């Protein structure tokens, strides 16, 4: 909820900036809100393994391992793409 509030406020600031003919600032505010949305999605989508019996011996099968490896690989690609967007400035 709080990240949605921050995105809303950034969009409002962008609108105000455009009304004041500060289009470059407005564009940067819009970019910041898009990055905030993407960062929030990355944080929420981090792959985890949930064990049926936490604290007890668990057997992780090759299928579970490969599925997790695929999910963490995809998440890492998304993270790298996100980090590249931020370093272009």
N, C-alpha and C positions, 0 to 999 in steps of 0.2 A: 504494500500500500504506500509506504513512504517513497519508494522509488517512482511510483506513478505520480505522486505529488511533485517530486522534483522534476520529472519530465514535463508535467503540465506547467510548472512555473517557468521552465526554460522556454517552452513554446510561447508562453505569454510575454516573456521578455523579448523574444524574437519578434513578435507582432508589434510590440511597443517600439522596438528599434527600427523596424521597417517604416512605421509611421513617422519616425524622426529622421528618415532618410539615411539611416545607418545600416545599409544592406549587408555590408561585409560582417559587421558584428552579428546581425541577425542570422546570417548563414552559419557563422561559427557556433552560435547558440543552438541552431537546429542540428548541426553535426554533433555537438556535445550530447544532446538529448538522444540522438540515434546511438551513439557509443554507449551511453548509459543503459539503454534498453538492451543492447547486445551483451554488455558486460553482465547485466542481471541474468539474462538467459544462460550465459556460460556458467555462472555460479550455480544456478539452480539445476542445470543439466549435468553436473559433474557425475560421472558414472560411479556407482557404488555396488558392492556385493553385500547382500543381506543374508546372513546365515540363519538357518532354521532354529538352531540351538546355540545362541551366543554364549561364549564362555566354556563351551564343551568342545570336545574333539569334533572337527568337521572334515569331511572329505570333499575336496573340490575336484570335480571331474574334468577331463580334458575339454569337454563341450563347454562347461561353465567358464573355464580359463580362456578358451578361444573367443567366446562371446564377449567376455569382459575386455580382452585385448582389442577386439574390433571396436568396441564402444569407446575405450580410452584412446585408441588411435584416431577415431573420428573427432572426439572432443579435442584432442591435441591439435589436429588440423584446423578446427574452428578457432582455437585459441591463438594459433600462429597467425591466422588471417586477421584476427582482431588486433593483435599486437602490431602487425604490419601497417594497419590503418592508422594507428596512433603514432607511428614513427615517421610517417610521410611528411609531417609538418616540420 
